[in-house]
Amino acid sequence: MATFGPLTFAHPSKHATGTEEYDFNQNEEVVCLFCSKQFTLPAGRSLFNSHLFECHHFMISDIQTIVSVKMYCDYWKSRFVSDAPDRVCSKMLSDAKIDGEKVACLVLGDFIPEDRRIREEIKNKRLVWALEQQARERDDKEFCRGCLLCRLKFQGTRSDYLNHLSVMHNMHIGRPENLVFIDNFRKMFVEMFLHCLYCNKLFKDRTVLKEHMRKKQHKKINPEHGEFDKFYIINYMEIGKNWQDLQNEMDEDPPAEENGDALSDKDWSDWEGEEDPVVCLFCDASGDFESCINHMLQVHSFNYSELCVKNKLNFYQQVKLVNYIRRQIHMGRCPVCNESHEQLVLHMAFAGHFILPDKQLWEQPEYFFPTYENDSFLCHLDDLQDDLSEIELAEQ
C-alpha cells in the first residue's frame, strides 16, 4: 500500500506535463511517440501497443494503469527531443517475434524513477481535478432537478437530492461525500430510461421497472458495471486500482493459524464472534484485533505496533493515545493538525498525517476516559503490551 504524502506539481525538469484544464474521463487522441500516427484510447490501446512494437520496436509497461496516456506520451515525446530514447529507456529482448526472430526493443515503465514520478504526478493531477469538482458541487446551492423516481422538483444542493433518493426511495447509489460528477451521473440514469440500474434489463414502462427494482432489491449500482466507477472518488486514489481492489485490500484475511484452523472469511462489516468487533481508529472498518491492526497498516499506512515500540509507549499512554484519536475523529478534527475537515481521512492521507500525534496533545489526564462506551480496542491493549515488551526485549 502506497504511503500518501503532500501533493506537489513542481517539475525538476523542463519537460513538464500540461497544467491546463483537462477532462480525465474523456476518450484521448494520443499521438505516437515517434511518428504522427494517432490513436483513440482506451478503445485503441491494443492497436497503439502493436504499432509501437511493430513499427518502432518500443514498449510501454503497464500502460493500462496510466490515468492519462495522452499526458504521459506528450511528456515523453518532448523528453526524447533532448535525450535519445536509448539513453533513458531499458533494453530487452522481447518474447514476441517478427519474421521468426526475437526482437530487441526499448521499454519504458515505472521501474525507471523518472517514469514512476510522471505516472504518479499525472495520477495526482487527476485526483486534485476530481476533488476540486467535488468541492464545486458541494458548495453549489443552485442545484435544480426533478427526482428520478417521483414528480418532486428538487431545489437546493446535490447532497439534499441524493439524500432524498436514499431516504424517500431507498435508492442506494452512495453517500454524497463519496460521489463526484453528480450531474453526469444523473444524466446517465436518464439515458438508461426504463433500464434497471443493477441488471440493465429493459421494461415496458416506469411502473413495471420500479416494481422490479423493489422486488429484486435492485435500487443500487451493480459493482461489476465499471462505467459507474468514474463517479466514485475512491477510484481516483491509486494508480491501477479501482474501489474493488482497495476494498479487497481492506478485507484481506490474515493467514491461517499454525494449528491449521482457518480464520473467519467473512467481510469485516459482517464479522461475528464471541467478542465484540474492534473498530479501526480512523474509519468504520471492524474485525478482530489483529485484523484491525493489519487494516490500519495496509489501508491507512499507520503501523500502530511499530509506533508504540519506537516511542516506548506504556499501557496507560496507549489508552490516552487511543482515546485522543477516537475523540478527534468523532469530532471531525485531524489528530495531528487539529483542523476540521469534511473529508477527514482524505486530508490525513494527502497531508501525511497518519502518524503519531505530538505527545503534548494526547498526554492529558482527560484521555483516560474512553470516547465510546465498551471500546473493544482498549480491551486488547493489555495483551498487546505484553507482545510489544517481548519485541522490545528481543531487539535489545
Wavefront OBJ file of the C-alpha trace (Angstrom):
o trace
v 0.000 0.000 0.000
v 1.436 3.290 -1.054
v 2.023 5.938 1.581
v 0.329 9.222 0.737
v 2.180 12.477 1.177
v 1.526 16.132 0.326
v 0.697 16.677 -3.340
v 3.123 18.633 -5.468
v 3.056 19.752 -9.071
v 6.606 21.025 -9.261
v 8.758 19.524 -12.018
v 12.514 19.316 -11.638
v 12.871 19.187 -15.417
v 11.560 21.414 -18.203
v 9.595 18.523 -19.708
v 6.513 19.028 -17.548
v 3.069 17.694 -18.284
v 0.473 20.353 -19.023
v -1.455 22.040 -16.244
v -4.349 23.230 -18.397
v -7.934 22.185 -17.647
v -8.340 18.603 -18.775
v -11.157 16.050 -18.682
v -9.542 12.845 -17.484
v -12.706 10.831 -18.146
v -12.904 11.585 -21.860
v -11.514 9.494 -24.719
v -7.991 10.586 -25.621
v -6.444 11.257 -29.017
v -2.899 10.013 -28.498
v -0.097 10.736 -30.957
v 2.649 8.134 -31.339
v 5.895 8.940 -29.555
v 7.914 8.602 -32.782
v 5.598 9.462 -35.683
v 2.394 11.367 -36.446
v 0.008 8.405 -36.313
v -2.927 8.936 -33.898
v -4.956 6.511 -31.803
v -8.155 6.900 -29.792
v -7.734 5.456 -26.306
v -8.782 3.475 -24.357
v -10.567 1.641 -27.216
v -7.485 1.696 -29.443
v -4.956 0.730 -26.757
v -4.109 -2.643 -28.351
v -3.598 -1.037 -31.751
v -1.383 1.612 -30.153
v 0.738 -1.020 -28.385
v 1.060 -3.081 -31.564
v 2.082 -0.035 -33.582
v 4.788 0.929 -31.074
v 6.231 -2.582 -31.068
v 5.990 -3.470 -34.760
v 6.939 -0.075 -36.204
v 9.312 1.319 -33.579
v 10.441 -1.709 -31.503
v 9.205 0.062 -28.405
v 7.022 -0.990 -25.448
v 5.265 0.847 -22.592
v 4.947 -1.310 -19.494
v 1.563 -1.465 -17.696
v 0.047 1.152 -19.978
v -3.423 0.282 -18.678
v -2.539 1.805 -15.286
v -1.623 5.226 -16.730
v -4.521 7.560 -15.966
v -3.834 9.824 -18.981
v -1.836 8.205 -21.781
v -2.013 11.487 -23.723
v -0.292 13.466 -20.957
v 2.196 10.634 -20.499
v 3.081 10.419 -24.206
v 3.201 14.210 -24.626
v 5.759 14.326 -21.820
v 7.977 11.580 -23.247
v 7.669 12.829 -26.843
v 9.038 16.178 -25.666
v 11.632 14.451 -23.486
v 13.017 12.413 -26.385
v 13.767 15.623 -28.300
v 16.628 16.382 -25.927
v 17.605 12.830 -24.922
v 17.580 9.817 -27.232
v 15.227 7.030 -26.063
v 18.067 4.519 -25.698
v 19.681 6.803 -23.084
v 16.512 6.821 -20.966
v 14.728 3.508 -21.546
v 15.670 -0.047 -20.669
v 16.640 -2.522 -23.359
v 15.277 -6.040 -23.547
v 14.894 -8.988 -25.916
v 11.164 -9.458 -26.442
v 9.475 -12.864 -26.482
v 7.459 -11.685 -29.488
v 8.897 -12.492 -32.887
v 8.992 -10.747 -36.238
v 9.912 -12.941 -39.234
v 10.652 -15.776 -36.803
v 13.268 -13.893 -34.763
v 13.024 -12.319 -31.337
v 13.058 -8.555 -31.424
v 15.277 -6.323 -29.303
v 13.257 -3.348 -28.101
v 13.270 -0.413 -25.706
v 10.948 -0.467 -22.708
v 9.512 2.443 -20.756
v 7.990 1.677 -17.338
v 7.712 2.701 -13.719
v 10.897 0.803 -12.907
v 12.567 3.983 -14.244
v 12.410 6.637 -11.471
v 11.539 9.464 -13.856
v 8.745 7.421 -15.412
v 7.369 6.487 -11.995
v 7.380 10.169 -10.995
v 5.456 11.185 -14.114
v 2.832 8.467 -13.647
v 2.358 9.462 -10.020
v 2.143 13.161 -10.878
v -0.494 12.576 -13.555
v -2.460 10.458 -11.085
v -2.249 13.239 -8.502
v -3.446 15.793 -11.046
v -6.457 13.644 -11.811
v -7.214 13.254 -8.105
v -6.997 17.015 -7.473
v -9.160 17.595 -10.563
v -11.841 15.260 -9.162
v -11.655 16.740 -5.652
v -11.955 20.298 -6.987
v -15.035 19.286 -8.974
v -16.471 17.626 -5.872
v -15.890 20.822 -3.877
v -17.659 22.921 -6.518
v -20.637 20.572 -6.452
v -20.742 20.609 -2.651
v -20.742 24.424 -2.488
v -23.313 24.922 -5.262
v -26.682 25.861 -3.717
v -28.400 26.468 -7.080
v -28.970 22.818 -7.998
v -32.422 22.316 -9.549
v -33.533 18.966 -10.976
v -36.529 16.663 -10.951
v -36.397 13.447 -8.951
v -35.680 10.330 -10.992
v -38.392 8.318 -9.237
v -41.148 10.765 -8.310
v -42.633 14.038 -9.515
v -40.850 16.184 -6.958
v -38.767 19.007 -8.411
v -35.726 19.424 -6.265
v -34.009 22.719 -5.423
v -31.061 23.099 -3.075
v -27.848 21.071 -3.008
v -26.846 17.841 -4.676
v -26.382 16.292 -1.231
v -30.023 17.010 -0.417
v -31.030 15.450 -3.724
v -29.048 12.259 -3.088
v -30.345 12.027 0.467
v -33.888 12.310 -0.919
v -33.255 9.322 -3.213
v -31.893 7.326 -0.282
v -34.481 8.224 2.375
v -37.648 8.531 0.292
v -36.979 5.878 -2.348
v -34.485 3.571 -0.620
v -32.183 4.034 -3.614
v -28.572 3.432 -2.569
v -26.090 4.871 -5.036
v -23.605 6.185 -2.475
v -23.148 8.827 0.170
v -22.798 12.401 -1.161
v -19.243 12.756 0.180
v -18.184 9.693 -1.840
v -19.621 10.862 -5.178
v -18.373 13.272 -7.845
v -19.644 14.451 -11.265
v -23.163 14.002 -9.923
v -24.813 15.828 -12.850
v -23.228 13.396 -15.313
v -24.218 10.545 -13.008
v -27.847 11.687 -13.138
v -27.630 12.172 -16.908
v -26.549 8.555 -17.287
v -29.575 7.456 -15.257
v -31.852 9.463 -17.551
v -30.229 7.898 -20.616
v -30.893 4.463 -19.101
v -34.633 5.263 -19.044
v -36.671 2.058 -18.453
v -33.479 0.073 -17.801
v -32.779 -1.404 -14.351
v -29.701 0.203 -12.791
v -28.475 -3.094 -11.409
v -29.245 -5.774 -14.031
v -29.770 -3.453 -17.033
v -32.994 -5.229 -18.089
v -35.401 -3.202 -20.229
v -39.016 -2.751 -19.099
v -42.111 -1.501 -20.933
v -42.901 1.345 -18.538
v -41.663 3.034 -15.375
v -44.257 1.391 -13.103
v -43.099 -2.113 -14.047
v -39.444 -1.036 -13.704
v -39.990 0.414 -10.214
v -41.787 -2.747 -9.095
v -38.949 -4.907 -10.441
v -36.320 -2.817 -8.630
v -38.351 -3.012 -5.423
v -38.888 -6.790 -5.515
v -35.360 -7.669 -6.627
v -33.688 -5.126 -4.318
v -32.084 -3.560 -7.390
v -32.183 0.019 -6.149
v -28.416 0.217 -6.252
v -25.463 0.195 -8.623
v -24.056 -3.125 -9.760
v -20.401 -3.056 -8.620
v -19.428 -5.081 -11.688
v -20.542 -2.269 -14.021
v -17.283 -0.363 -14.444
v -18.896 2.524 -16.332
v -20.019 3.939 -12.981
v -16.535 3.901 -11.403
v -15.740 7.454 -12.541
v -18.481 8.813 -10.260
v -16.892 7.499 -7.037
v -13.962 9.408 -5.571
v -12.248 6.256 -4.268
v -11.467 5.226 -7.855
v -9.146 8.230 -8.206
v -6.998 7.276 -5.223
v -4.323 4.886 -6.502
v -2.745 4.110 -9.858
v -4.165 0.978 -11.454
v -6.632 0.277 -8.625
v -10.372 0.725 -8.504
v -12.663 0.593 -5.489
v -12.841 -3.209 -5.622
v -9.043 -3.556 -5.427
v -8.888 -1.169 -2.448
v -11.831 -2.914 -0.769
v -10.139 -6.308 -1.234
v -7.029 -4.940 0.474
v -9.181 -3.764 3.378
v -10.976 -7.098 3.645
v -7.999 -9.385 3.018
v -7.884 -12.151 5.589
v -4.726 -12.714 7.666
v -3.033 -16.126 7.211
v -4.353 -19.188 8.978
v -3.048 -20.012 12.454
v -0.441 -22.675 12.996
v -2.992 -25.244 14.132
v -4.465 -25.154 10.633
v -7.784 -23.614 11.601
v -8.768 -21.036 9.004
v -9.692 -17.631 10.290
v -13.076 -16.152 9.506
v -13.660 -15.464 5.804
v -16.497 -13.045 6.436
v -16.411 -9.435 5.300
v -15.202 -7.150 8.126
v -18.542 -5.390 8.337
v -20.227 -8.777 8.911
v -17.675 -10.076 11.409
v -19.216 -12.185 14.109
v -17.632 -13.973 17.023
v -17.579 -14.365 20.769
v -16.042 -10.921 21.264
v -17.304 -7.561 20.104
v -15.652 -6.417 16.848
v -12.752 -3.981 17.126
v -13.282 -0.774 15.137
v -10.484 0.969 13.243
v -9.264 4.215 14.832
v -9.833 6.154 11.591
v -12.814 4.620 9.775
v -15.754 2.232 10.262
v -13.911 -0.967 9.284
v -14.096 -3.600 12.009
v -12.995 -7.151 12.762
v -10.840 -8.947 15.289
v -7.983 -7.011 16.873
v -5.224 -8.492 14.727
v -7.164 -7.774 11.556
v -7.848 -4.229 12.722
v -4.139 -3.573 13.337
v -3.360 -5.047 9.913
v -6.106 -2.954 8.297
v -4.688 0.294 9.737
v -1.259 -0.620 8.377
v -2.419 -1.594 4.884
v -5.171 0.965 4.312
v -4.009 3.958 6.369
v -0.232 3.295 6.486
v -0.488 3.584 10.281
v 1.751 0.983 11.936
v 0.323 1.060 15.443
v 2.590 -1.629 16.911
v 5.777 -0.143 15.456
v 4.872 3.338 16.695
v 4.297 2.011 20.212
v 7.639 0.185 20.269
v 9.597 3.038 18.669
v 8.182 5.633 21.083
v 8.194 3.268 24.112
v 4.527 3.839 24.905
v 3.359 2.015 28.017
v -0.151 0.707 28.584
v -1.524 3.932 30.071
v -0.026 6.087 27.348
v -1.632 3.858 24.736
v -5.008 4.247 26.457
v -4.706 8.032 26.288
v -3.484 7.944 22.693
v -6.383 5.749 21.528
v -8.968 7.829 23.388
v -7.495 11.039 21.982
v -7.606 9.763 18.378
v -11.156 8.488 18.911
v -12.235 11.891 20.245
v -10.644 13.815 17.364
v -12.086 11.536 14.655
v -15.513 11.679 16.298
v -15.398 15.492 16.225
v -14.143 15.577 12.625
v -10.744 17.025 13.533
v -7.334 15.796 12.414
v -5.422 14.259 15.364
v -2.170 15.785 14.087
v -3.014 19.339 12.989
v -6.282 19.662 14.964
v -8.074 21.198 11.954
v -11.629 20.279 10.975
v -12.149 18.634 7.582
v -15.298 17.378 5.904
v -13.328 14.550 4.288
v -11.012 13.883 7.179
v -9.477 10.577 6.031
v -8.584 12.061 2.625
v -6.999 15.077 4.317
v -4.909 12.862 6.582
v -3.772 10.750 3.625
v -2.739 13.712 1.465
v -1.148 15.648 4.323
v 0.808 12.629 5.568
v -0.948 12.821 8.953
v -1.333 9.103 9.606
v 1.492 9.459 12.126
v 1.866 9.653 15.897
v 0.405 12.998 17.066
v 2.530 15.315 19.162
v 2.709 13.933 22.696
v 1.515 17.128 24.364
v -1.804 16.810 22.512
v -2.789 13.431 23.968
v -0.697 13.054 27.130
v -3.507 14.556 29.218
v -5.490 13.019 32.141
v -8.813 13.660 30.373
v -7.950 10.970 27.838
v -8.004 8.231 30.446
v -11.766 8.233 29.819
v -12.928 6.413 26.671
v -14.719 8.297 23.912
v -17.027 5.340 23.238
v -18.545 3.023 25.805
v -17.148 -0.527 25.664
v -14.438 0.348 23.131
v -13.109 -3.126 22.224
v -9.801 -1.680 21.017
v -8.921 -0.714 24.587
v -9.702 -4.226 25.850
v -6.812 -5.656 23.808
v -4.129 -3.163 24.822
v -3.038 -5.204 27.837
v -2.277 -8.273 25.705
v -0.661 -6.101 23.056
v 1.569 -4.506 25.669
v 2.911 -7.962 26.599
v 3.689 -8.668 22.937
v 5.392 -5.299 22.499
v 7.517 -5.875 25.614
v 8.723 -9.172 24.176
v 9.593 -7.473 20.873
v 11.480 -4.732 22.684
v 13.484 -7.249 24.708
v 14.315 -9.232 21.570
v 15.663 -6.101 19.870
v 17.943 -5.201 22.803
l 1 2 3 4 5 6 7 8 9 10 11 12 13 14 15 16 17 18 19 20 21 22 23 24 25 26 27 28 29 30 31 32 33 34 35 36 37 38 39 40 41 42 43 44 45 46 47 48 49 50 51 52 53 54 55 56 57 58 59 60 61 62 63 64 65 66 67 68 69 70 71 72 73 74 75 76 77 78 79 80 81 82 83 84 85 86 87 88 89 90 91 92 93 94 95 96 97 98 99 100 101 102 103 104 105 106 107 108 109 110 111 112 113 114 115 116 117 118 119 120 121 122 123 124 125 126 127 128 129 130 131 132 133 134 135 136 137 138 139 140 141 142 143 144 145 146 147 148 149 150 151 152 153 154 155 156 157 158 159 160 161 162 163 164 165 166 167 168 169 170 171 172 173 174 175 176 177 178 179 180 181 182 183 184 185 186 187 188 189 190 191 192 193 194 195 196 197 198 199 200 201 202 203 204 205 206 207 208 209 210 211 212 213 214 215 216 217 218 219 220 221 222 223 224 225 226 227 228 229 230 231 232 233 234 235 236 237 238 239 240 241 242 243 244 245 246 247 248 249 250 251 252 253 254 255 256 257 258 259 260 261 262 263 264 265 266 267 268 269 270 271 272 273 274 275 276 277 278 279 280 281 282 283 284 285 286 287 288 289 290 291 292 293 294 295 296 297 298 299 300 301 302 303 304 305 306 307 308 309 310 311 312 313 314 315 316 317 318 319 320 321 322 323 324 325 326 327 328 329 330 331 332 333 334 335 336 337 338 339 340 341 342 343 344 345 346 347 348 349 350 351 352 353 354 355 356 357 358 359 360 361 362 363 364 365 366 367 368 369 370 371 372 373 374 375 376 377 378 379 380 381 382 383 384 385 386 387 388 389 390 391 392 393 394 395 396
